[in-house]
Amino acid sequence: METRTALVTGAAQGLGQEFVVALAGRGYRVAGLDLVPQTQTAGQVLDYLELVGDATDEEQVQAQLERVIDQFGTLHVVVNNAGVYPAKPFEETTAEDWRRVMRINLEAPFLVTRAALPYLKAAGWGRIVNIVSAAVFTAPPDMVPYVASKSGLIGFTRALASALGPYDITVNAIAPTMVRTATAERTVGADGGFEAVRAGQVVRRTQEPSDLVSTLLYVVDEGSGFLTGQTLNVSGGSAFL
């Protein structure tokens, strides 16, 4: 069987780093795209392809995808994980705040997926995974742009699944709750943020990056070819769908 290749965005730390290591552990050749060098990630994965670039820049995305093909020859899995989650009262949200969240959380997955699609089709098999958020279902009032962007990404997931089903390419979304990452600890999780989220969960602990790994591996598995267009809510019971 051909060795599969995966691309993960936001791979320098947190969930992205966890996903890279998990996929490599399953035998995937992995490339990671981030704005910054991914020294820690690269140190955990043999033959890791580090891509430093901006996922919101069309030309940079195309150039980095070409590097993946030059290195590995093919591509099968895309994990759109990069994102931002600023918390701010809606009345204080500027137009630029809104546009920045939409560029990173919604436009970047579009650009990365569109650039990757010819290679997935050429491989004859593919898995696209979009990391969304359980905030879409719980609707925190101080994260309106974020919730809107992730809701849009769920719509993107569903419509793209309809378009790509005939090509044996599935498209699914995973919705975590607030995950304990370095970024979350200094932003939305600080000053009682983690505690407030835990209070709304049935599973009363803070979600760790490792809690998402089994779901990711299930979604990208070859045996999951009949699963597409779905949002898997992995949020400790913060919402029941």
C-alpha positions as CSV (number, residue, x, y, z in Angstrom):
1,M,0.0,0.0,0.0
2,E,1.2,3.5,-0.9
3,T,2.5,5.6,2.0
4,R,0.0,8.3,2.7
5,T,1.0,12.0,3.0
6,A,-0.7,14.6,5.2
7,L,-0.5,18.4,5.5
8,V,-1.4,20.1,8.8
9,T,-1.8,23.8,9.2
10,G,-1.0,25.6,12.4
11,A,1.6,22.9,13.1
12,A,4.1,24.8,15.3
13,Q,2.3,24.0,18.6
14,G,-0.9,22.9,20.3
15,L,-3.4,20.9,18.4
16,G,-1.5,21.1,15.1
17,Q,1.7,19.7,16.7
18,E,-0.3,16.9,18.3
19,F,-1.9,16.0,15.0
20,V,1.4,16.0,13.2
21,V,2.9,13.6,15.7
22,A,-0.1,11.3,15.7
23,L,-0.2,11.1,11.9
24,A,3.5,10.4,11.7
25,G,3.0,7.7,14.4
26,R,0.5,6.0,12.0
27,G,3.0,6.0,9.2
28,Y,2.1,9.1,7.3
29,R,4.7,11.4,5.8
30,V,3.8,14.8,7.2
31,A,4.2,18.4,6.2
32,G,3.3,21.3,8.5
33,L,2.5,24.8,7.6
34,D,2.7,27.7,10.0
35,L,3.8,31.3,10.1
36,V,6.7,30.5,12.3
37,P,9.4,27.7,12.3
38,Q,8.3,24.5,13.9
39,T,11.3,23.4,15.7
40,Q,9.6,21.5,18.5
41,T,7.3,19.7,16.0
42,A,10.2,18.8,13.7
43,G,12.1,17.4,16.6
44,Q,9.4,14.8,17.2
45,V,8.9,13.6,13.6
46,L,11.3,11.8,11.2
47,D,11.5,13.3,7.7
48,Y,9.1,16.2,8.7
49,L,8.6,18.8,6.1
50,E,8.6,22.2,7.7
51,L,6.7,24.9,5.7
52,V,6.9,28.5,6.9
53,G,4.3,30.6,5.3
54,D,1.0,32.5,5.5
55,A,-2.1,30.3,4.9
56,T,-4.1,33.5,4.1
57,D,-1.7,34.3,1.2
58,E,-2.7,32.6,-2.0
59,E,0.7,32.7,-3.7
60,Q,2.5,31.4,-0.6
61,V,0.0,28.6,-0.1
62,Q,0.5,27.5,-3.7
63,A,4.3,27.6,-3.4
64,Q,4.2,25.6,-0.2
65,L,1.9,22.9,-1.7
66,E,4.4,22.6,-4.6
67,R,7.1,21.9,-2.0
68,V,5.0,19.1,-0.5
69,I,4.7,17.5,-3.9
70,D,8.4,18.0,-4.7
71,Q,9.3,16.3,-1.4
72,F,6.7,13.5,-1.2
73,G,5.3,13.2,-4.7
74,T,1.7,13.1,-3.6
75,L,-0.8,14.3,-1.0
76,H,-3.8,12.5,0.6
77,V,-4.8,14.3,3.8
78,V,-5.3,18.0,4.6
79,V,-6.0,19.1,8.2
80,N,-7.1,22.8,8.3
81,N,-6.2,23.5,11.9
82,A,-4.8,27.0,12.0
83,G,-7.0,29.5,13.6
84,V,-7.5,32.5,16.0
85,Y,-10.0,32.9,18.7
86,P,-10.0,36.5,20.1
87,A,-12.6,37.3,22.8
88,K,-14.0,40.8,22.7
89,P,-17.5,42.4,23.3
90,F,-19.3,42.7,20.0
91,E,-19.7,46.5,20.3
92,E,-15.9,46.8,20.5
93,T,-15.2,44.6,17.5
94,T,-13.8,46.6,14.6
95,A,-14.2,45.8,10.9
96,E,-10.5,44.8,10.8
97,D,-11.0,42.5,13.8
98,W,-13.8,40.8,11.9
99,R,-11.9,40.6,8.6
100,R,-8.8,39.1,10.4
101,V,-10.8,36.3,12.0
102,M,-12.5,35.5,8.7
103,R,-9.2,35.5,6.8
104,I,-7.5,33.1,9.1
105,N,-10.4,30.9,10.2
106,L,-12.4,30.7,6.9
107,E,-10.5,32.0,3.9
108,A,-7.3,30.2,4.8
109,P,-9.0,26.7,4.8
110,F,-10.5,27.7,1.4
111,L,-7.1,28.6,0.0
112,V,-5.3,25.6,1.3
113,T,-8.0,23.2,0.3
114,R,-8.3,24.6,-3.2
115,A,-4.5,24.5,-3.7
116,A,-4.4,20.9,-2.4
117,L,-7.4,19.6,-4.4
118,P,-5.7,18.8,-7.7
119,Y,-3.2,16.6,-5.8
120,L,-5.9,14.8,-3.8
121,K,-7.8,14.1,-7.0
122,A,-4.6,12.8,-8.7
123,A,-4.0,10.5,-5.7
124,G,-7.5,9.1,-6.3
125,W,-8.3,9.2,-2.5
126,G,-8.4,12.0,0.1
127,R,-9.4,13.2,3.5
128,I,-10.0,16.9,4.3
129,V,-10.5,17.7,8.0
130,N,-11.5,21.1,9.2
131,I,-11.1,22.0,12.9
132,V,-14.1,24.0,13.9
133,S,-15.4,24.6,17.5
134,A,-18.1,23.6,19.9
135,A,-18.5,27.4,20.4
136,V,-20.8,27.2,17.3
137,F,-23.2,25.3,19.5
138,T,-22.7,27.1,22.8
139,A,-22.4,30.6,21.3
140,P,-20.3,32.6,23.8
141,P,-21.4,36.2,23.5
142,D,-17.9,37.7,23.5
143,M,-16.7,35.6,20.5
144,V,-19.2,36.7,17.7
145,P,-16.6,36.8,14.8
146,Y,-15.1,33.5,15.9
147,V,-18.4,31.7,16.1
148,A,-19.4,33.1,12.7
149,S,-16.2,32.0,11.1
150,K,-16.4,28.5,12.5
151,S,-20.1,28.3,11.5
152,G,-19.0,29.2,8.0
153,L,-16.4,26.5,8.1
154,I,-19.0,23.9,8.9
155,G,-21.0,25.1,5.9
156,F,-17.9,24.9,3.8
157,T,-17.4,21.3,5.0
158,R,-20.9,20.2,4.1
159,A,-21.0,21.8,0.6
160,L,-17.5,20.6,-0.3
161,A,-18.3,17.1,0.9
162,S,-21.2,17.1,-1.7
163,A,-18.8,18.3,-4.4
164,L,-16.0,15.8,-3.7
165,G,-17.8,12.6,-2.8
166,P,-17.6,11.3,-6.4
167,Y,-13.8,11.5,-6.2
168,D,-13.5,9.4,-3.1
169,I,-12.5,12.5,-1.1
170,T,-14.3,13.0,2.2
171,V,-14.7,16.3,4.0
172,N,-15.4,16.4,7.7
173,A,-15.1,18.8,10.7
174,I,-14.1,18.2,14.3
175,A,-15.4,20.5,17.0
176,P,-13.4,20.7,20.2
177,T,-14.2,22.8,23.2
178,M,-11.6,25.1,24.7
179,V,-8.3,23.1,24.5
180,R,-5.4,23.6,26.9
181,T,-2.8,25.0,24.6
182,A,-0.1,27.7,25.3
183,T,-2.1,30.2,23.3
184,A,-5.4,29.5,25.1
185,E,-3.6,29.6,28.5
186,R,-2.5,33.2,27.9
187,T,-5.8,34.4,26.2
188,V,-9.3,32.9,26.4
189,G,-8.4,30.4,29.1
190,A,-6.9,32.9,31.4
191,D,-8.8,34.6,34.3
192,G,-11.3,31.8,34.8
193,G,-11.9,31.0,31.1
194,F,-11.1,27.3,31.4
195,E,-13.2,27.0,34.6
196,A,-16.2,28.7,32.9
197,V,-16.0,26.2,30.0
198,R,-15.6,23.2,32.3
199,A,-18.8,24.3,34.2
200,G,-20.8,23.8,31.0
201,Q,-19.4,20.3,30.2
202,V,-20.6,16.9,31.4
203,V,-17.0,15.8,31.5
204,R,-15.6,18.2,34.1
205,R,-12.0,18.6,33.0
206,T,-10.2,20.8,30.6
207,Q,-9.7,19.3,27.2
208,E,-6.2,18.4,26.2
209,P,-4.8,18.2,22.6
210,S,-4.5,14.4,23.0
211,D,-8.3,14.2,23.4
212,L,-8.7,15.0,19.7
213,V,-6.2,12.5,18.3
214,S,-8.4,9.4,18.2
215,T,-11.2,11.3,16.4
216,L,-8.7,12.7,13.8
217,L,-7.3,9.2,13.1
218,Y,-10.8,7.8,12.8
219,V,-11.8,10.5,10.3
220,V,-8.8,10.1,8.1
221,D,-8.8,6.3,8.2
222,E,-9.3,4.4,5.0
223,G,-12.2,2.6,6.5
224,S,-14.1,5.9,7.1
225,G,-14.9,6.5,3.4
226,F,-18.6,6.6,4.1
227,L,-18.3,9.4,6.7
228,T,-18.5,12.8,5.0
229,G,-20.0,16.2,5.5
230,Q,-20.2,15.6,9.3
231,T,-19.2,17.7,12.3
232,L,-17.9,15.5,15.1
233,N,-18.6,17.3,18.4
234,V,-15.8,16.3,20.8
235,S,-16.4,18.7,23.6
236,G,-17.0,16.9,26.8
237,G,-20.7,17.1,26.5
238,S,-21.0,20.9,26.3
239,A,-23.7,20.4,23.6
240,F,-25.7,17.4,22.5
241,L,-26.4,17.3,18.7
